[in-house]
Amino acid sequence: MTADTERPASASAGTAQAGIRPSTASAASGALRGEEAFLIEQHHDGTVSFTITAFSRPATLLAKAAGPAGRAVQRYLTARYLQALAS
């Protein structure tokens, strides 16, 4: 998602039954100015959940100058990304 004050974007469905561990796959990437984590789980009932956690801080002077407008663009693009995943 965006700035350090934002909540991570996530989408998930289903829950694991007690005693049955879901199948999982995950990946993470980090840098000085941001991190992303992706988690995919297949639950006992066949449902699949996909969780994305991301945050960033402006690293360049141009990004810092964009300020709130830059964060608004990131929120918009993140929402579009999540809509594409949902369809």
N, C-alpha and C positions, 0 to 999 in steps of 0.2 A: 504494500500500500504506500504510504507516504511518510510524512514527518514523524519525529519521535513521539509526538503527543497523540498520534492516531491509534485507533484500535486495529488489530490485524483483521484482514478479510478472511473469512472462513466459510466453508459450506460442508455440512455433514448430515448423514442420515443413518438411522438405525442404531441399535445398541447391541453389544455382545451379551450373550446369555452367560450367567454365572458358571464358571468352570470351563467354558469353551472359549479358547483364545482365537480371535480373528486373524486372518492372514494379513500381513502388513508389508508395505514397501515404503521407504522414505528416502529423501535426499535433502541436503542443505547446502547453502552457499553463503559465504560471508566475506565481507570486505571492510575496510575502515569506515566507510560511510553507509553501510546497509547490509541487511541479511535477508535471506529467504529460506523458507522450509516448506517442503511438500510432503504430505502423508496420505497414502492411499490404503484403505482398509476394506477387506471383504469380510463381512460378518457371517455368522452361522446360518442366517436365513437367506443368504445370497445377495443382500443389499451391499452396495459399495459406497463408502464415504471418501471424500477427497477434501483435505484440509490444507489451506494455504496460509502461511503466516509470513508477512514481509514488512519491513520498515526501512526507511532510508533517511539520510540527512543530505542537504545540498553540499556537493563537493567542489563545485566551481563557482567563480564569481557571478557568472550568468545565472546559474541555478539559484544562488543566494539572492540575486537581484529580483528574480521572478517572485520570490516570497509567497504570499497567499495565492496568487494567481497560478504559480507553478504547482502548488499542492492541490489546487482545484482541478487542474488538468490531470494530475496523477490519480485523483479520486475518480474522475470521469472515466479515464482509461481502465482503471481497475474494475469499475462497475461494468463496463462493456465486456471486459475479459470474463467476468463471472457470468454474465448473461450468455455469452457464447458457450461456456462450459455447461450451463444448465439446459441448453437446447440441443 
